[in-house]
Amino acid sequence: MTTASVDVDTARRDYAALVDRGLSLDITRGKPSPAQLDLANGLLTLPGDGTFKAEDGTDVRNYGGLKGLPELRRIFAGALQVPAGQLLAAGNSSLELMHDAVVQALLSKLPGAERRWADEPTLKFLAPVPGYDRHFALTERFGIELVPVPMTDQGPDMAVVERLVAEDSAVKGIWCVPKYSNPTGVTFSDDVVKRFATMTTAAPDFRIFWDNAYAVHHLTDAEPALADLLALATEAGNADRVFVFGSTSKITHAGAGVGFFGASEANLAWWVGNIGKRTIGPDKVNQLRHALFLEDEAGVRAHMRKHAEIIGPKFEAVDRILTEELGDSGLATWTKPTGGYFVSLTVPEGTAKEVVRLAKEAGVALTPAGATHPHGDDPADAVIRIAPTFPVLADVEEAVRALAVCVRLAAAERA
Amino acid sequence: MTTASVDVDTARRDYAALVDRGLSLDITRGKPSPAQLDLANGLLTLPGDGTFKAEDGTDVRNYGGLKGLPELRRIFAGALQVPAGQLLAAGNSSLELMHDAVVQALLSKLPGAERRWADEPTLKFLAPVPGYDRHFALTERFGIELVPVPMTDQGPDMAVVERLVAEDSAVKGIWCVPKYSNPTGVTFSDDVVKRFATMTTAAPDFRIFWDNAYAVHHLTDAEPALADLLALATEAGNADRVFVFGSTSKITHAGAGVGFFGASEANLAWWVGNIGKRTIGPDKVNQLRHALFLEDEAGVRAHMRKHAEIIGPKFEAVDRILTEELGDSGLATWTKPTGGYFVSLTVPEGTAKEVVRLAKEAGVALTPAGATHPHGDDPADAVIRIAPTFPVLADVEEAVRALAVCVRLAAAERA
């Protein structure tokens, strides 16, 4: 990126005026807005008076059913690209399923593994960057070394991935958000997915953590197809390398949705054997509530269009204002996602932290610079994640305009 | 127990008649009956149309709130004997909280610990017997050795507990169901609780897993008081040794309730720091649903009286029929619990497995003999757990009468 000259006096004056406005705005996290949550308020009175039987007659109020309700698993099988029989419906969070997958692998030998991960001398995960801070934090906590892999506009740089997984058996996993990736918005290309399915790994117990968090979260009618990793890997004899995760958190209610885990039969047997010691079953009442509310795959699709109507204009506003404020400055590039929850803004090297600091002092909270990288360290100090869904449109516009002021000042003072 | 003589021909004839009846009854697990679940059907339409704000204004539909809703924590603070500020409300299961406490201790150093449990050469838990099979299975899975401790009618034999925890730093924990214990129905005496609070442990990171599953589950008006372990331990400078667990599973809906975890501030900081990497918060909508339904501590008490009206007669039937069938036989003793979910039946040594087998062949499913002991092994082969809550009263009566036939036959054939 070429850094155009910025008049430092103008930049300072603009910033002083911004601070004087005393804003208090927050575009830090990928949270749905109240208007989005309202779309699922039907859940607040479901499953309804006297309704507590699943389609197979199970009393959802009682214990049992480790795999979750078949009717709900069926609704999401298509979107998550996992046969319903291999897709489990669980608690209110997919993050906890990813965490527990790592924990179970640490403490109980995975199918194909020579030993428990806890007994390995070194553990590494590949981390496409920029990526999702909660993925990184989860693995870092267990002392798992994160090896950055550059993201391209097709997905992770597969030449790098293939080399690392082939040469080092300590590399046990990779974090992926394959559709509308967090934070770049990229959907992995067919070639990338196919290479994931067929690549040679040194570790017999390598796992792809396929966090398909935004499977149905389209912002436009242009819905990019994602190749079916589990099917391709199964075809290639590598079924066990795939762990699929998903949830309704950004479909219905963020804190009260249903998480999903999909995998091969061998992985599922391992999973169910382990969680059977942990729980007598998930909240099936909430699963029935969701099945009744969403009805079927078409119901999910119709529901997601209402989300797009609310948040689409916010994403358009981010792009419009960044274009107005920084478009011809040479100071920034940014993604124009057609789905998901984030815009990734790239500012001049060495200024991202300063931009976030300046914004904070002006009353605009941003995700910490570096959060998109392992250990919170973006070596170029250039990537800022924008999460425009939660605030109302006017606040998004104001926050992004303020952000542009901070980008200009940081660049000017660095020049 | 003296084993009176039983006429083997009579016993065989009775058993043949029983088999001929082709029963199909199940008194295996501590599950609430549909009639009990019906008591909480108000939950099926709660929190209600447009109701999604907690008392502090939190939108329960969105992410966040690792500690759970204060209004719900307050309702259960008294019953669980944990100050509301130190009591966390979580997901739908307390078993998973116990599991995760063990997992977190394995992988992240506990307050006071010298190292992670995973890095200890040997790990042991004390297991009061007879006890709860799911507790045992959870710890066995991680290779934790279970050391049996006899239960008395006052709680675990504290002379044994004190000796074991004082002399062996590999002993890291003990499983306790302190009120209406599973399966004996014993409530720990004040002396036992006080000794737990004050005893000297060789391990600096010893933890009492205080599973107060039946805190409010009275069957009669005689409600035994349980001393406040956390308060006593805190007073003795041992606050960190206490992990309290509880849940609404057998209060509202077994599969869709709320679990609780209570502990010292240091333990809570450790816990929240760990689960903060796992989840963005529990299902707060379900917590609000419960707070609205139960209202307050008096609401819980009133609700539990309705349970007692349903299951009290089932426990009375167990006692009445065992008395009628075996009372003067000298073949069996059994507990007469005033709360909780189980009756513990003791049959002549070496016959429990055979009784369960005979019952199964006659169409009456019982919890496997030995399940009340670590590794499923009751050395005396004498304890059978009866769970009378789930079947309707007539089926409980029939099942227990059938059980008595099997007890008589097993004893006669062994004689």
Interface residues (C-beta under 8 A of the other chain):
Chain A: R29 K31 P32 P34 L37 A40 N41 L43 L44 T45 L46 P47 G48 D49 G50 T51 F52 D59 V60 R61 N62 Y63 G64 G65 G91 N92 S93 L95 E96 H99 D100 V103 L106 L107 S108 A118 R134 A137 L138 R141 F142 S249 H253 A254 G255 A256 N274 K277 R278 T279 I280 G281 P282 D283 K284 V285 N286
Chain B: R29 K31 P32 P34 L37 A40 N41 L43 L44 T45 L46 P47 G48 D49 G50 T51 F52 D59 V60 R61 N62 Y63 G64 G65 G91 N92 S93 L95 E96 H99 D100 V103 L106 L107 S108 A118 R134 A137 L138 R141 F142 S249 H253 A254 G255 A256 N274 K277 R278 T279 I280 G281 P282 D283 K284 V285 N286
